[in-house]
Amino acid sequence: MENKGVNSGMPLDQAPSADLNLDRLGLEFIDLSEAKLDRDAGADVPAEFALKHQVLPLWEADGELHVAIGEIGALAAIDDLGILIQTPVKPMMADPALVKDKIEERFLSDMLSELDQEQEAGFEVDDTSDLADLQKMAGEAAVVQMVNLMFAQAVRDGVSDIHLEPYEKEVKVRYRVDGILNDALQPAKRMHAALVSRIKILGGMNIAERRLPQDGRIKLTIAGRNIDVRVSIVPTVHGERAVMRILDKGTSMISLPQLGMREDTLKIWRKLISVPYGMILVTGPTGSGKSTTLYAALQEVYSGERNILTIEDPVEYQLPGVGQIPVRAGIGLTFANGLRSIVRQDPDVIMVGEIRDHETAEIAIHAALTGHLVFSTLHTNDASSALTRLLDMGVEPYLAASSVVGVLAQRLIRKNCENCKEPFQPDEASLTAIGLKADDAQFMRGRGCDKCGGSGYRGRQGVYELLVVDETVRRMTVEQAPASHIKDHAVGQQSMRTLLGDGRLAVIEGLTTPDDVLRVCQRDDF
C-alpha cells in the first residue's frame, strides 16, 4: 500500500499520548499534516458521530476503513462505528488538534446541509437551548446547531463577517473572507425568524423587538479560542437582517514588520511613532486594517516607563500593559468624555479609536499639543485629505498644522495563493490604470485550488501612503490649501509613494493582481 504519512517508527514522546505504548496497543502514529486523505472514504460515517467521538476517516484498504483518533479514549467508539457502518475499522493515533481541524474541515459543510434537510422535514426547533461546545452539538436542536456551526466554520475559514440576509423567497448566509463576500449557506426561509431569535438570545438583545435596530455582543469559545462577536440587527421589508463581525481573541497580534510595509515606509513610520508628542493619524475606509496598524504601533512604543491608554469602540483586542477603555454611549461614555478623563490619568501615549466629531478632534489635538503622543483614525480616501477633514470638522487650521506630525493612509489587498499562483497576462486596461505595461514584469495570479477556496487569493497585506507633516505642509494647512496641493508637494518633495504606487510594486513582485489593486485604490491615484 502507498505510504500515506504513516510513521510507525516515530518516537513515542512525539505521539499525543507519550505515556502509552502504542506498539503494545497495536496502534500506528500518523502525521496528518503530511498524510493524503481520501475524502470519499467513510462516506457513510455520520458527521455527528465523527464530531462527537473525534474519529477522522482516512482511507479504505484491504476491506478496512482506516481512521485517525487523537485520544486513547476514542478507541471505545471504534467498535460502535464498525457496527454502524458494517465495515471493519482500523484506528491510528494522530495529533488531537490536527484530528479536530481535519474533522471540522471535512464535516462542517455536511452537517449544515443535513440541518437544512432536517428543517425542511419539519425538524422541531428549541431556541431556549444554551450555547454549547462544538463537540456537544449532536444532541442539540437544529437551529442551535446551525448558529454554532456557522460560527465554527467562520472561525476556521478566517471569516471576518457573517451576513444573514432575508429576501422575499429565500434566506442567504454570506461570509466575508479577505474583504470579499461569498455565498455560504441558504437556510430554509421559514427558519429565518428562529435563527435571528437565537442570535438575539446569545447577544443579550430584546427578542420581542422586531421594528427597531439592535446591537449586541456574543462571547464564544470555539476550539479553545476566545471569540468576540459584534452583532448588528436591522429590520428590512422581508425580515430582520443580521451582520456579525468576528473578532478572534486567539489570533496573535501582528507586529509592524508583519503589516507588509516596505522598508523605506517602515523606517519613516518608526521614526514618526517614536516622537515624544504630537498626533499621528491612520486613515482609510472601514475594514482597511487601521486598528491593526495602531495596535502594532502601540506594541512597538510600549515600555514599562510609559503609561499607554486607549478609548475604543469597541476594544477589539486586548494589549498587555495597555489600559483600554470601551466606549459606552448609552451611559454617556463617548470618545470625547472618555478622552477628557484619559488626559487626567497622566498618560504618555493615547490612542483614540476614531475622531468622529469636532469635540473629540479638539480634545485630541490639545492633548497632542500638551506633551502627549496621540494616535487616532479618520475616514478619508488618502493621507493628504486627513488634514482638510480636520478643518472641515471645525478645527482651527493653526491647531491642526501644529499638532499633526504624520498621516498614514492604507488599504488591504488580497495576496495571490502561494499554492496555485501562476504567470498570466492581465488585460491592457487594468495595466494602464495602474501605470504599467505588458513587458514591465512577469505578472502572477492564483489559478484557484482547495487551499484558497477556488478564489486564487489567500491572505491579505496592506498598501500604504505615508505623509510626513513638514514645514511646507504646515504652511499649506494654515493657508487651507486643497488636499491635492498637499499631495503634489508630498509626492514631489518627500518622494511619497501613493496607495496605487505601493500597489503597483506589489503587482510587479507577483504578490497580487492589477484588478485587486484597482478594487481598493483610486484609479487616478498615482
PATOR-831963 format. One record per residue: residue in three letters; x, y, z of N, C-alpha, C in turn. Coordinates in steps of 0.02 Angstrom, whole numbers, plus 50000, padded with zeros to 5 digits. Example, Ala and Ser with C-alpha at 12.3 -4.5 7.8 and 13.67 -1.06 7.14 Angstrom:
Ala506604971650390506154977550390506604983550390
Ser506424988850354506844994750357506455000250394
***
This chain:
Met500424994050000500005000050000500445006250000
Glu500225011549967500615017749963500705020750032
Asn501295023550044501425026850108501035033350110
Lys500575033950157500135039850160500275044050222
Gly500885043950244501055048150301501125044250366
Val501085037450363501145033450424501865033250445
Asn501985034050509502655033750536502635029350598
Ser502635022750587502585018150644503205018350687
Gly503765021050660504375021250699504465027850735
Met503955032250736504015038650769504135037650844
Pro504605041450873504715040850945504065042050983
Leu503985038351038503355038651075503235045551104
Asp503785049351122503685055751153503445061051104
Gln503415059351037503125063850989502385062450977
Ala502155056751003501445054950995501035058951045
Pro500375059551033499965063551077499895060651147
Ser499965054051156499925051051222500605047951236
Ala501065051951262501755049851268501845044351319
Asp501395043851368501485038951421501195032151404
Leu500935031351343500645024951323501065021751269
Asn501105015151272501505011451223501045009651164
Leu501125013451110500685012351052500805005451021
Asp501435003151024501574996550996501184991151035
Arg501164991851101500804986951141500064986851124
Leu499804992751107499094993251090498964991451017
Gly499504990450979499434988750908499234994650866
Leu499435000750887499245006750850499855009850817
Glu499735012450758500245016350723500095023750733
Phe500615027850726500525035050729500555037950659
Ile500085042550644500065045550577500135053050584
Asp500545055950541500625063250539500115066050489
Leu499575068950515499035071350472499245077450430
Ser499775080850450499995086550410500315084250344
Glu500535077950342500855075250282500415070150246
Ala499935067350281499545061850253499075064250197
Lys498965059850149498485061150095497835057550110
Leu497325061350126496685058350146496235057450085
Asp495845052150087495345050850035494675053450060
Arg494435058950030493815062050053493205057750041
Asp493275052849995492705048349982492675042650032
Ala493215041550069493225036050117492765037750176
Gly492415032750199491975033750257491395038450242
Ala491145038150181490585042550163489965041050205
Asp489925034950232489335033150272489445034250347
Val490015037450365490125039150435489725045550450
Pro489255045350497488855051250512489295056950538
Ala489155062950516489545068750537489515069650613
Glu488905068550642488835069350713489275064450752
Phe489325058250727489735053250760490475055250758
Ala490695057350698491405059250691491575065150736
Leu491115069950740491235075950780491225074350855
Lys490735070350876490655068950946491225064750974
His491435059550935491945054950959492645056550932
Gln492695061850891493345063850863493685057950827
Val493315055450778493555049950735493575052550663
Leu494165052350633494255055050565494375049450515
Pro493925048450466494055043450413494665045650371
Leu495105040850357495705042250318495665039450247
Trp495625032850242495595029550178495365022350189
Glu495185018950136494985011850140495525007650107
Ala495715002150140496214997550112496084990550141
Asp496134985550098496054978550117495384977450154
Gly494874980850131494204979950159494104983250227
Glu494594987350249494534990750313494514998250302
Leu494155001650346494165008950347494665011150399
His495195014550375495695017150421495455023950447
Val495495024850513495275031150544495815033650591
Ala495825040250602496295043250649495915045350711
Ile496225044250770495945046550833496495050450869
Gly496295055150912496785059150947496905056951018
Glu496435053251046496485051051115496335043551120
Ile496665040151166496555033051176495825031651194
Gly495505036351229494815035451248494345034551190
Ala494545037051130494105036451071494075029251046
Leu494525024951070494505017951048493845014551064
Ala493505016951118492875013951138492335014951084
Ala492425020051043491925021450991492055017650927
Ile492655014650920492845011450858492395005450843
Asp492265001250894491824995450883491124997650863
Asp490885002950897490225005550880490195007950808
Leu490735011150786490755013650717490745007850668
Gly491125002450683491134996650639490444993650631
Ile490074993150686489394990450684488934995250645
Leu489045001650656488605006750624488665006650548
Ile489285006150523489385006350450489484999450420
Gln489494994250465489554987250443490194986250402
Thr490734989150426491394988450394491924988150449
Pro492424983750443492964983750493493314990450494
Val493494992750555493804999250563494484998350597
Lys494995001450568495675001150596495875008050622
Pro495975008850687496155015450714496905016750710
Met497085023150704497775025350705497805031650748
Met498355032550784498415038350827498675044350787
Ala498455050350807498675056550775498645062250825
Asp498925067850806498895073750849498175075950859
Pro497935076650921497225078350932496995084750899
Ala497435089850898497245096250867497155095450792
Leu497585091450760497515090350688496905086150673
Val496755081250716496145077150707495535081750709
Lys495515086250757494945090850764494885095350703
Asp495445098150681495445102650623495195099050560
Lys495455092950549495275089350489494535087150490
Ile494285085350549493575083550554493135089550538
Glu493315095350567492925101350553492955103150479
Glu493545102550450493635104250379493195099850335
Arg493135093550353492765088850311492015089050325
Phe491815089450389491115088150406490685094150419
Leu490965100150429490545105950446490025107350392
Ser490255107550330489785108950275489255103450270
Asp489465097050281488985091550278488455092250332
Met488675094250392488205094850447487695100450434
Leu487945105950406487495111550390486995109450337
Ser487215105650288486755103250236486225098550266
Glu486445094150312485975089550344485465093450385
Leu485695098850418485225102850458484705106050413
Asp484915108450354484435111250307483885106250290
Gln484105099950277483625094750259483155093250318
Glu483425093150379483015091950437482495097350446
Gln482695103550433482225109150439481655108450389
Glu481825106750328481315105950277480835100350294
Ala481095095450331480675089750350480255091150412
Gly480305097250438479905099150496480255097850562
Phe480915098450564481305097450625481085102550677
Glu480935100050737480695104550790481265108650818
Val481155115150825481675119750847481555121950919
Asp482095122050958482055124351027482555129951037
Asp482325136251036482775141951040483035143251110
Thr482785139551159482995140951228483625137051248
Ser483875132851205484475129051222485065133651231
Asp485505131851276486105135851289486625134451235
Leu487075139351226487625138351180488095132951207
Ala488285128051165488705122551188489325122151146
Asp489795118451171490405117351134490265113351070
Leu490705114151021490605110950956490495103450962
Gln490845100251009490805093051014490125090651042
Lys489745095151073489115093151104488505094751060
Met488635096850998488085099250956487615093650934
Ala487865087650931487465082250901486795081450935
Gly486765082751000486135081651035485705087851042
Glu485895093351010485515099451017485055100650958
Ala484595105450966484105106850915484435109850853
Ala484095109150796484375111050731484585118350728
Val484175122850753484355129950746484955131650789
Val485015128550847485595129750890486225127050857
Gln486165121150829486725118150793486935122650735
Met486445125050698486615128950638486985135350656
Val486745138950707487075145150727487795143750751
Asn487875138450791488545136850816488995134450760
Leu488725130450714489135128150658489325133950612
Met488875138850605489045144750565489655148250595
Phe489645149050661490205152350694490835148150688
Ala490775141550699491355137150696491675137150627
Gln491255136650575491505136750507491825143450491
Ala491525148850515491795155550502492475156450534
Val492555154150596493195154750630493725150550595
Arg493535144450575494025140050541494245142950475
Asp493785146150438493945148650371494195155850371
Gly494305158850429494565165550432494065170850408
Val493425169750423492895174450403492895180450450
Ser492825186450421492805192550463492095194550480
Asp491615193050435490915194950447490455189550421
Ile489915188250459489385183750436488755187850423
His488465187150365487855190750347487275185850343
Leu486745187250379486125183350375485605187950342
Glu485435186450279485055191150237484395188050214
Pro483825190850236483175188350214482955191850150
Tyr482665187950104482375190650043481655187950037
Glu481315189749984480615188049978480485180549983
Lys480885176549948480765169349945481345165149971
Glu481865168349996482445164550018482815168250073
Val483265164550105483715167450155484425165450135
Lys484875170150137485575168650120486025169950180
Val486525165650188487065166950235487695167850194
Arg488015173650203488625175150165489195176650212
Tyr489795174450193490395175450232490855180450195
Arg491145185050234491645189450204492345186750221
Val492695184750169493375182050177493855186350136
Asp494375188750168494855193150134494515199050101
Gly494005201650133493665207550108493135206450056
Ile493015200250036492525198749983491975194450011
Leu491345196149995490765192250018490645186349971
Asn490525180550000490385174449962489775170949991
Asp489345168249948488775164349972489035158050008
Ala488745156550066488965150750105488405145750114
Leu487825148150138487265143650153486615146750129
Gln486105142650124485435145150107484925141350150
Pro484845143550213484375140150257483655140750231
Ala483225136450257482515136850239482235143550260
Lys481825146550218481535153150230481165153250297
Arg480795147850313480395147850373480825147550437
Met481485146150429481915145850487482225152650503
His482095157750462482425164150470482285167250538
Ala481655167450558481475170550623481805166950681
Ala481835160250676482145156350730482895157750735
Leu483225158350678483945159750678484085166650707
Val483695171650687483795178450713483665178550788
Ser483145174950810482985174750881483545171550921
Arg483845166250894484395162950928484985167750935
Ile485125171550882485675176350883485535181850935
Lys484895183950939484715189150988484815186651059
Ile484615180351071484705177551138485445177451157
Leu485855175251112486575174951125486875181851136
Gly486605186851099486875193651103486565197951156
Gly486115195051197485805198851251485335204251227
Met485015203251170484565208251142483835206451157
Asn483395211151142482675210251154482375205951099
Ile482185199851116481945195151065481265197251038
Ala480895201251076480225203251055480225209351009
Glu480775213351010480805219350969481035217750899
Arg480585218750851480745217250781480685223350736
Arg480535229250765480425235150724481005239950724
Leu481445239350774482005244050781482675240350775
Pro483195243950752483865240950750484105239450821
Gln484505234250827484805232450891485535230450881
Asp485935231750932486635229650932486765225350993
Gly487195220450985487355216051040488055213251034
Arg488235209151082488915206151081488855199051108
Ile489215194451074489215187451094489925185351109
Lys490025181751164490675179051181490645171451173
Leu491095168651134491105161551120491785158651135
Thr491805152151145492435148451146492375142851096
Ile492755143151043492735138150989493425135350979
Ala493475128850986494125125350978494655128351023
Gly494455130151084494935132851132495115140051121
Arg494795143451073494945150451058494375154851081
Asn494545160551112494035165251135493835169751077
Ile493195169651060492935173451003492445178651028
Asp492525184851005492055190251020491675191750956
Val491015192050960490605193350900490195199650912
Arg490275204650870489855210650872489265209550825
Val488665210550851488055209050813487675215550798
Ser487465216250737487025221750718486415218850683
Ile485815220650707485195218150677484765224150657
Val484545224250594484115229550570483505226550536
Pro482925229850542482325227250508482325229050434
Thr482105224450391482015225750320481305223650301
Val481125224850239480435223250218480305215750219
His480835211650216480745204350215480965201050280
Gly481065205050333481265202250396481905205350421
Glu482125203250479482725206250510483365203450479
Arg483815208050467484465206350437485005206950491
Ala485415201850497485925201650549486615201450517
Val487075205550544487775205350523488195204450585
Met488635199450584489055197850641489785198650625
Arg490115203250658490845204350650491215199950699
Ile491665195750673492025190950715492715193750734
Leu492845193950798493495196150824493795190150861
Asp494305187350831494625181350859495165183350909
Lys494995182850973495465184851025496065180151028
Gly495985174150998496535169350998497055170850946
Thr496895175450900497375177250848497935181450878
Ser498545179550864499105183350891499135190250859
Met499355195150898499405201950872499945202350819
Ile499815206550769500295207350714500785212850732
Ser501425211550721501935216550734502035220850672
Leu502385226450680502475231050624502795227750563
Pro503315223750570503615220650510503135215950473
Gln502615213550507502145208850475501585212350437
Leu501545218950441500995222550409501055222750333
Gly501655221850307501755222250235502035228850212
Met502235233150259502545239550240503215238350207
Arg503365242350157504025242050126504545245250172
Glu505165243250162505685245050210505745252650218
Asp505705256450163505775263650169505185266750208
Thr504575264350194503985266750230504025264950304
Leu504225258750318504265256450387504775260550427
Lys505325262350395505845266250429505575273050450
Ile505215276350404504935282950420504395282350472
Trp503975277150466503425276150514503695275050584
Arg504235271350590504525270150656504805276550686
Lys505065280950644505305287450669504725291650693
Leu504165291450656503585295450674503295293250741
Ile503225286650751502895284350812503365284850873
Ser503985286650862504445287450918504505294650940
Val504135299350909504165306350931503845306851001
Pro504075311651042503815312051111503095314451116
Tyr502885318751069502195321251071501975323251001
Gly501325324150993501035325650927500485320650911
Met500145321850855499605317350834499795313650771
Ile499675307150771499795302950712499125299850692
Leu498935300750629498285298350605498375292550557
Val497925287750560497885282350511497205282850478
Thr497195283150412496565284250376496415278550328
Gly495775277850312495555272750265494845270850281
Pro494515267250235493815265250247493765259850300
Thr493155258250320493035252850368493315246250340
Gly493655242550382493925236050361494575236450324
Ser494925242150328495565242750292496165241350337
Gly496055239150399496605237150442496895242650485
Lys496525248150494496795253750532496935251850605
Ser496465248350636496555246450706497155241750714
Thr497235237250667497805232550670498465236350667
Thr498495241450624499105245450619499235249250684
Leu498705252050713498795255850775499005251250833
Tyr498715245250836498915240450887499655238650879
Ala499865237650817500575235950805501025241750827
Ala500795247950814501195253750835501235254350911
Leu500665252950945500675253351018501135248051048
Gln501135242151018501595236951042502315239151034
Glu502445242750979503135244950964503365250251014
Val502915254851034503125260351078503045258551152
Tyr502745252751166502635250951236503295249851273
Ser503315252351334503865250751380503595251651450
Gly503945248951499503725249451568503755256551595
Glu504095261051558504165267951580503615272451553
Arg503155269651512502645273851481501945271451501
Asn501505276251512500805274751528500405275551463
Ile500135269951438499765270051375499035268551389
Leu498585272951365497875272151374497515272851308
Thr496975269051300496585269451238495845270251254
Ile495485273351208494745273551210494505271051143
Glu494125265451143493955262051081493225260151079
Asp492955259351019492265257251010492225251850956
Pro492255245350976492395242851043493135241351049
Val493335238551108494015236051116494065229451077
Glu494425229451022494435223550978494915218151004
Tyr495515220251024496005215451050496325218451113
Gln496465214051161496745216451224497505216451219
Leu497805222251236498525223151231498825222751301
Pro499315218351312499635217951378499965224551396
Gly499855226751458500175232851482499855239251460
Val499285238851424498945244751399498245245251431
Gly498075251051457497415252151485496915253851429
Gln496405249651419495945250551364495235251751390
Ile494925257051367494265259151390493765258351333
Pro493225254551342492725253951290492225259651292
Val492035262251233491515267351229490845264251248
Arg490465267751290489775265651307489335271751301
Ala489125273051240488735279051226488075279151265
Gly487795273251279487155272851314487165275751384
Ile487755275751415487815278651483488235284951482
Gly488345287651423488705294051418489455293651410
Leu489725287551406490445286951396490595287051321
Thr490675293051294490825293951223491575294751214
Phe491795295351151492505296551138492725302951173
Ala492325308251167492515314651195492555314451271
Asn492035311651303492035311351376492585306751402
Gly492675301051369493205296451389493895299551381
Leu493975303351327494625306451314494785311751366
Arg494275315451389494385320351442494655316951505
Ser494365311151521494585307651581495285304651573
Ile495425302251512496085299351499496635304451510
Val496515310551487497025315751493497195317051567
Arg496725315751612496855316751684497165310551717
Gln497305305351676497605299151702498365298951692
Asp498665304751681499395305251673499665300551619
Pro499375300851558499615296351505500225299151469
Asp500615294651440501145296651394500915295851322
Val500545290351310500295288751243499545287551248
Ile499175290651201498445289851199498245287351130
Met497795282551130497505280351066496755281451067
Val496505285451020495785286751013495545282650953
Gly495075278150965494865273650912494665277050848
Glu494315282750853494115286350793493925293450811
Ile494135298250770493915305150778493305306150734
Arg492725306950767492085307250731491785314150729
Asp491995318550775491675325050779492165330350802
His491915336550801492345342350819492585341850891
Glu492155339850937492335339551007492915334751020
Thr492855328650992493395323751001494035326150969
Ala493985329150909494575331650874494925337050916
Glu494545341750945494845347150984495205344351045
Ile494895339651081495215336951141495845333051123
Ala495815329051069496405325151048496975329751027
Ile496815335150992497335339850969497655343451029
His497245345551077497535348851136497955344051176
Ala497765337651178498185332651212498855332051176
Ala498845332151109499465331651071499905337751082
Leu499595343551090499975349751099500245350551169
Thr499975346651216500195347351286500645341651308
Gly500995338651259501515333851277501335326651275
His500785324851241500595317851234500665315551162
Leu500835309151154500835306151087500145303151077
Val499785305551026499095303551015499035299950948
Phe498755293850950498595290150889497845290250879
Ser497625290850816496915290350803496795288650730
Thr496145287750712495965286050643495455290950617
Leu495445291550551494955295550515494725291650454
His494135293150430493895290050368494005294950310
Thr494575294450277494705298550218495005294050164
Asn494995296550102495225292450046495975291950041
Asp496335297250062497065297050058497355300950116
Ala498015301150119498355304250177498245311750179
Ser498315315050123498275322350123497575324850140
Ser497065320950127496385322950143496245323150218
Ala496665319950258496555319750330496595326750360
Leu497075330750336497155337450363496555341850345
Thr496315341450284495745345450264495105342950299
Arg495065336450315494495333850352494455336850421
Leu495035337550454495035340750520494775347950516
Leu494975351450464494735358350455493985358450442
Asp493745353450404493025353050391492635351850455
Met492955348450504492625347150568492595353350612
Gly492935358650591492925364850630493555366050670
Val494065361950661494705362950696495055369050665
Glu495325373250707495695379050683496305376750643
Pro496425379750584496985377550542497655377450579
Tyr497785382550621498445382750654498515377150705
Leu497945374950735497975369350783498115362750746
Ala497775361650690497895355650651498615355450626
Ala498865361250602499535361450574500075360150627
Ser499965362450687500485361850738500445355350777
Ser499885351650772499815345450811499955339150772
Val499745338750709499825332650669500545332150644
Val500855326450656501545325450634501595320550575
Gly501075316450565501095311750509500415308550498
Val500295306550435499665303250417499825297150375
Leu499545291450394499645285250357498965283150327
Ala498915282950261498325280250228498465273050209
Gln497955268750213498085261750197497465258250168
Arg497595252850132497085248350107497345241250115
Leu496905236350109497105229350111496995226150043
Ile497525223250016497475219549953497525212049967
Arg497195208149925497245200849932497885198349899
Lys498205193549933498815190649906498665184449864
Asn499035183749810498975177649769499115171549811
Cys498725166349801498825160049837499495156949817
Glu499915155749866500585153049852500555145949825
Asn500005142449839499955135549817499785134849743
Cys499435139849715499205139049646499345144949600
Lys499765149649623499885155449580500305153549520
Glu500165156849464500505155349401500535161649359
Pro500985161849310501035167749267500395168649225
Phe500225174949212499655176449168499765183349139
Gln499375185049089499425191549057498795195649071
Pro498845200949112498245204949126498025208749064
Asp497385210849065497145214749008497465221649010
Glu497515224648952497875230948944497565236648984
Ala496895236648989496555241949026496755242049099
Ser496805236149130496995235849200497705238149211
Leu498145236049166498845238149172498915245649164
Thr498575248449115498605255649103498355259449164
Ala497825256849195497515260249252497995260749312
Ile498445255949319498925256349374499615258649352
Gly499665260549288500295263449264500825258449245
Leu500625252649218501105247549198501005245749125
Lys501515242449097501475239849028501565232249030
Ala501385229048976501375221748973502065218748986
Asp502595222248968503265219448975503635221949037
Asp503265224949084503595227649144503775222249195
Ala503425216649192503555211349241503225204949219
Gln503385199449254503015193249244502445193349295
Phe501845194449271501265195249314501015188349337
Met500755188249399500545181949429499825182549454
Arg499475176849454498825176449486498715169149508
Gly498255168249556498095161549579497595158249532
Arg497725151949517497285148149472496645146249509
Gly496695145249575496125142749615496255135549635
Cys496225134249700496355127449725495975126549790
Asp496045120749821495695119249884495925123849940
Lys496565125549940496835129549995496555136649996
Cys496395139349937496135146249933495385146449919
Gly495065140549922494345140249909494165141949838
Gly494635141049792494495142349721494535149649701
Ser494705154149749494715161349733495365163549699
Gly495905159749710496555161849684496925166449731
Tyr496595168549786496905172949835496895169649903
Arg497405171049942497415168350010497805173150055
Gly497445176250102497755181150147497775188150117
Arg497915192950160497955199850139498555203350169
Gln498745208850139499255213150167499095220450148
Gly499415225050182499255232050171499645235250114
Val499335240350085499705245050043499635251850077
Tyr500175255850075500215261650119500425267950081
Glu500205273650111500375280350086500535284450148
Leu501165286350157501375289650218501565296950205
Leu501185301450236501315308650229501635311250293
Val502215314250286502545317450343502365324950342
Val502135327450398501935334550401502555338750414
Asp502845341350360503435345750365503215353050367
Glu503695357550365503525364750370503085367050313
Thr503215364450253502805366450196502085364150204
Val501995357850226501315355350236500965359250291
Arg501335361150344501025365250397500795371950369
Arg501215375050328501025381550300500415380850254
Met500405375550214499845374450169499205373050208
Thr499275369750266498685368450307498405374950336
Val498855379150361498635385650389498305389850335
Glu498555389450273498275393150217497655389750188
Gln497475383850216496905379950194496945378150120
Ala497555375950100497655373850030497265367350018
Pro497065366049955496705359849939497145353749954
Ala496815348149968497175341949982497615339949923
Ser497385341349862497765339449803498445343049800
His498475349349826499105353049826499585349949878
Ile499305348049935499725344849987499995338249959
Lys499575334649924499795328249895500335329249842
Asp500255334249800500765335549749501435337149781
His501425341049835502045342649871502365336249899
Ala501945332049931502215325949963502525321249911
Val502185320549854502455316149802503085319049771
Gly503085325649760503655328849726504255329949771
Gln504135332249833504685334149877504865328849929
Gln504375324849950504525319750000504605312849969
Ser504495312349904504505305849869504005301049899
Met503435303849920502905299649948502635294949895
Arg502585288549912502295283549867501555283049883
Thr501135283949833500415283849844500165276649853
Leu499535276149872499235269549880499285265449816
Leu499125268549760499155264949697499875263249678
Gly500335267849695501035266449682501295260649722
Asp501075260049785501265254349827500965247949800
Gly500335248449778500005242649748500345240449684
Arg500585245349645500925243749582501545239549596
Leu501925241149648502515237249665502325230149685
Ala501755229449719501535222749739501355218549677
Val501075221749626500925218249564501565216049529
Ile502045220649526502685219049493503025213149527
Glu502965212849593503285207449631502885200949630
Gly502305200949597501905194949593501495193349655
Leu501425198249700501055197049762500305197149751
Thr500075200949701499365201649689499245203249615
Thr498625204649598498455206049528498265213349519
Pro498315216049458498105222949447497375224149466
Asp496945219349451496235220249467496105221049541
Asp496485217449583496365218049654496625224649681
Val497165227149653497405233849673496885239049655
Leu496615238549594496105243449572495465242749613
Arg495345236949642494745235949683494755240449745
Val495345241949771495385245749833495705252649826
Cys496025254049769496365260449759496035264449703
Gln496045271049711495765275349659496195275049596
Arg495855274949539496215274349475496645280549460
Asp496435286249485496825292249470497345293649524
Asp497465288649566497905289349623498615287049605
Phe499005291549575499685289649554500195292949600
***
